[in-house]
Amino acid sequence: MSVQLPALNTPWSEPSRKAKDSAVTVAEKEAPREVEWYQPVMKKLPSSTVEVFVNYAGLADEDETVQHIYAVRDKAWDVLPYPCIGLFRFLDFSIHLSPIYPTVVDRLRTGETLLDLGCCLGQDLRKAAYDSGISTNLIGADIEAPFLELGYELFRDRSHFQGELRAGSIFDEDFLSDKHGKVNMIYLGSFLHLFNTEQQATIVAKLEKLLCPGPGALVFGRNLGAEQGGEFHMESIGWDLYRHSSDTMQDLWVSAGSRQWKVESSLSRYESAAWDDSRRTWQGDGTKQMMFSAVSL
């Protein structure tokens, strides 16, 4: 079954959560812009982001890149108004902020497979493709099919991105069943915090089925965190989320996993070059950014 996220706390009606209905969502509805997590103008475009758009996507320069991003960002906002879209946080290419990312790039170059779960526009896959020089071993999955299509538009790479992009929910019984035991690395960017502890335990079990057997299988990512982990109601957007602490992240893999895992995590204040720092109060007091990795032993 698919998980139904609650409607955002806005005057806009609830967006479709089924990929087959998402085209209607894009064509017929516009998400409101009068919310704290919609930023009309980006503060600054990171130089590493400009590099990808110019050298990978083929845009002429930073000015053309900025205008192109604005156009595609607003289309994505109307699919589902996530804060990461409204605040331009997708432009961070958060995968490369992980301490383990250089190892991930090295492993990609040897032919290992990377799955980005909840990949949104596929921005982190494009960053990995650019840095590693290979995309045939990249897989992206998201419940919203229009995000996958908009990713091709954003990076202008339909003709040369050779990875697989799939629409679907990890809670579907047959989700990526053809990939069971074939994935070496899985990235979870802004994903785990969307689910409660019971759902996260199910996710871990699903990930273990996808991962290759034996030591060295890797799951890594980032999510909302806090010094005291637990469920958290984010009043501004009307969602119940889960903020992990280092202890709760460790407990998740120990209690839900059937393998032995080495888990590392860190908490820090969220920083983003494109994000207007004054638009921070919506996420609640005590919310931080967590980076984590889990390696099978």
Long-range contacts (C-beta under 8 A, 24 or more apart in sequence): 1-169, 1-171, 1-172, 2-143, 2-169, 2-171, 2-172, 3-169, 3-171, 3-194, 3-195, 3-199, 5-194, 5-239, 6-238, 6-239, 6-240, 7-238, 8-81, 8-237, 8-238, 8-239, 9-235, 9-236, 9-237, 9-238, 9-239, 10-35, 10-81, 10-237, 12-81, 15-79, 15-80, 15-81, 17-143, 18-143, 19-143, 19-144, 19-145, 19-167, 19-168, 20-145, 22-79, 22-144, 22-145, 22-146, 23-145, 23-146, 25-78, 25-79, 25-80, 25-146, 26-75, 26-78, 26-79, 26-146, 29-78, 30-78, 31-77, 31-78, 31-80, 31-81, 32-81, 33-77, 35-81, 35-86, 35-236, 35-282, 36-236, 36-279, 36-281, 36-282, 37-81, 37-83, 37-86, 37-87, 37-236, 37-237, 37-279, 37-282, 38-77, 38-81, 38-86, 38-87, 39-86, 39-87, 39-88, 39-275, 39-276, 39-279, 42-66, 42-69, 42-88, 42-91, 42-274, 42-275, 43-273, 43-274, 43-275, 43-276, 43-277, 44-273, 44-274, 45-69, 45-91, 45-273, 45-274, 46-91, 46-92, 46-273, 46-274, 48-93, 48-96, 49-91, 49-92, 49-93, 49-274, 51-130, 52-93, 52-126, 52-127, 52-130, 53-155, 55-130, 56-126, 56-129, 56-130, 56-155, 56-157, 57-126, 57-154, 57-155, 57-156, 57-157, 58-156, 59-156, 68-154, 69-154, 72-121, 72-150, 72-153, 72-154, 75-150, 75-153, 76-120, 76-121, 76-146, 76-147, 76-150, 79-144, 79-146, 79-147, 79-150, 80-144, 80-147, 82-120, 83-237, 83-282, 83-283, 84-120, 84-190, 85-120, 87-272, 87-274, 87-275, 87-276, 87-279, 88-272, 88-274, 88-275, 89-190, 89-272, 89-274, 89-275, 90-120, 90-121, 90-123, 91-123, 91-272, 91-273, 91-274, 92-272, 92-273, 92-274, 93-123, 93-124, 93-126, 93-127, 94-124, 94-189, 94-190, 94-222, 95-124, 95-127, 95-128, 95-187, 95-189, 96-124, 96-127, 96-131, 97-222, 97-291, 98-220, 98-221, 98-222, 98-291, 98-293, 99-266, 99-291, 99-293, 100-218, 100-220, 100-293, 104-128, 104-185, 104-187, 104-218, 104-220, 105-131, 105-132, 107-184, 107-185, 107-218, 108-132, 108-134, 108-137, 108-138, 109-133, 109-134, 111-137, 112-137, 112-184, 112-185, 113-137, 113-138, 113-139, 113-182, 113-183, 113-184, 113-185, 114-138, 114-139, 114-183, 114-184, 114-185, 114-186, 114-187, 115-139, 115-140, 115-141, 115-176, 115-179, 115-183, 115-185, 115-186, 115-187, 115-210, 116-140, 116-141, 116-186, 116-187, 116-189, 117-141, 117-170, 117-186, 117-187, 117-188, 117-191, 117-207, 118-142, 118-143, 118-188, 118-189, 118-190, 118-191, 118-194, 119-147, 119-148, 119-151, 119-165, 119-189, 120-144, 120-147, 120-151, 120-189, 121-147, 121-148, 121-150, 121-151, 121-154, 122-147, 122-148, 122-151, 122-155, 122-161, 122-165, 123-151, 123-154, 123-155, 124-187, 124-189, 125-161, 125-163, 126-151, 126-155, 126-157, 126-161, 129-161, 129-163, 135-160, 135-161, 135-162, 135-163, 136-162, 136-163, 137-163, 138-162, 138-163, 138-164, 139-163, 139-164, 139-165, 139-166, 139-176, 139-179, 139-183, 140-164, 140-165, 140-166, 141-165, 141-166, 141-167, 141-168, 141-170, 141-175, 141-176, 142-167, 143-167, 143-168, 143-169, 170-203, 170-206, 171-199, 171-202, 175-206, 176-210, 179-210, 180-209, 180-210, 181-209, 181-210, 181-211, 181-212, 181-213, 182-210, 182-212, 183-210, 183-211, 183-212, 183-217, 184-211, 184-212, 184-216, 184-217, 184-218, 185-217, 185-218, 185-219, 185-220, 186-210, 186-211, 186-218, 186-219, 186-220, 187-219, 187-220, 187-221, 188-219, 188-220, 188-221, 188-222, 188-223, 189-221, 189-222, 190-222, 190-223, 190-224, 191-221, 191-223, 192-221, 192-223, 192-242, 192-244, 193-223, 193-224, 193-241, 193-242, 193-243, 193-244, 194-239, 194-241, 194-242, 195-242, 196-231, 196-240, 196-242, 197-231, 197-242, 197-252, 200-242, 200-252, 200-256, 201-252, 201-255, 201-256, 204-252, 204-253, 204-256, 204-257, 205-256, 205-257, 205-258, 208-257, 208-258, 208-259, 211-296, 214-296, 215-295, 215-296, 215-297, 216-295, 216-296, 217-259, 217-295, 217-296, 218-293, 218-294, 218-295, 218-296, 219-293, 219-294, 220-291, 220-292, 220-293, 220-294, 221-291, 221-292, 222-289, 222-290, 222-291, 222-292, 223-290, 223-292, 224-283, 224-287, 224-288, 224-289, 224-290, 225-265, 225-267, 225-287, 225-288, 225-289, 225-290, 226-267, 226-286, 226-287, 226-288, 227-267, 227-286, 227-288, 228-286, 232-284, 232-287, 234-282, 234-283, 234-284, 235-284, 236-281, 236-282, 236-283, 236-284, 237-282, 243-286, 243-287, 243-288, 243-290, 244-290, 244-292, 246-290, 249-290, 249-292, 253-294, 257-294, 259-296, 259-297, 260-296, 260-297, 261-294, 261-295, 261-296, 261-297, 262-294, 262-295, 262-297, 263-292, 263-293, 263-294, 264-292, 264-293, 264-294, 265-290, 265-291, 265-292, 265-293, 266-290, 266-291, 266-292
